[in-house]
């Protein structure tokens, strides 16, 4: 029976993509919404209880106090809200391609990702109805996170010996692959630290926000000084300073100082920004795709969605990606994307190496 996978890829240069069509944008100073209350009423579909109960009986439970799905935060602002904003729904509920695959394979809800994933849309600017944030949420009790440096990344840092393994999900994990999403800037843009493929490819920066993957497949996101003593970390990717730290938007962003997060070319507009975050209990991983959003609006949106800490990943249309995968008859295939019009190559990450580093999610067998 098929299993669905998700992959997150990393981006390249921080210059905007001039080919991306512009949308009308309203640019008054953004008001930052507050984080949702932890006890807000739950309106999304609950996970399959029978699957979780069976898992708890057979294996030690990760995040015993954790909660999934995340609380529905609702729309952050009434003026900019759209119908359905702020509600987490099954991630594949509106995907015709995935619906067809489900009918063909008769895949169960658990195997099709409905237990461990959700999708939500927000409009996180106080007045602009064009600035949008699409969020995917993943349950790390059922999924493990991995990071792989890209084929161009290892060449850029002088490690051509790693090229055969770079940019690919290992074949032994294809059957459990669920998703892939992008990582951070190219090595030459900021020289943000990277530990991947078992090697220290770029030394860490003290001011870098660090997305750290532990040996158990869970994730921490935070400033490097807070994470560098964690001996369980097996890979990490650094980014510009954290968008969200301990439940608060970065102080610079609260003051409107966004230069550390790039994309400030006065002649061109950054069309997309991506982010990754984790919930306070560590159980939920969030991936956010912001359209027409500056860094402070992206940060506020991730906080509103439920991230207690969050990092900006890559920017620009070509490098912001989240794709889902499914094993069909022993061959892993892409079966959808978080948003329409994401740049993609059907063989990338599994049959052809990605140039930029990425994170990917695989199904756990210890839950």
Secondary structure, DSSP 8 states (H G I E B T S, - for coil): ---EEEEEE----SS--TTS-------S---------TT----S----HHHHHHHHHHS--SSTT--SS------S-TTT--TTTT--EETTTT-HHHHHHHHHHT--TTTTTTTTEEEEEE--SSS-SS-EEEEEEEETTTEEEEEE--HHHHHHTT-GGGTTTTTS--GGGGGGEEEEEE----TTTT---EEETTEEEE---TT-EEEEEETTS-EEEEEHHHHTT-TTEEEEEEESS-SEETTEE-HHHHTT--GGG----TTS---EEEEEEE-TTS-EEEEEEEES--HHHHHHHHHHHT-SEEEEEEESGGG--EEEEEEETTEEEEEEESSTT----TTBTTTB--SS-EEEEEE-S--
